[in-house]
Each structure stands twice: as structure tokens, then as C-alpha cells.
Amino acid sequence: MTPSATITRTTEAPAILTPPRRRNGPWLWIIPSCPFCGSRHTHGAGRDGNRSGSRVAHCTTSSPKPSYRLTPITEANAA
């Protein structure tokens, strides 16, 4: 596999959808462990918690930036 193929692929990232902390605040996706750097990240999920899909990993300096697809963690798949 070439380095560019590694950089441009989309990886799955387990994510937890969290409700707003304040009235009318945004829902957030929490990624407990980034597949690229291992750190915890957050991404907006909109006011209704309905925005999912892929997100760009801003923790890397590579170009183009790699991305990951949010994979919701539910009670069924967390166990």
C-alpha cells in the first residue's frame, strides 16, 4: 500500500452522541480514541443530533487530511 492510499482512506471511528450541555446548545459526537492519533476528539452533531457521517481528522499534518466515519456506539455494540 502506498502512503497516499493510507492518507486518503476513510477509517471507522467509534463515537458517542451526547446531548447539549446548555439549552439550545449543539449535540456533540465524542470520539474516545482517534484512529490516527489516539486522542479524544469532539465534532458537532447539530442542534437535533442528526449530523453524522464522515469527519476530517484535524490532528494530523498530512495533506490531504485523512477522515473517519462516525460509528455510533450503542448499548448493544458497547457490551
Secondary structure, 3 states (H helix, E strand, C coil): CCHHHHHHCEEEEEEEEECCCCCCCCCEEEECCCCCCCCCEEEECCCCCCCCCEEECCCCCCCCCCEEEEEECCHHHHC
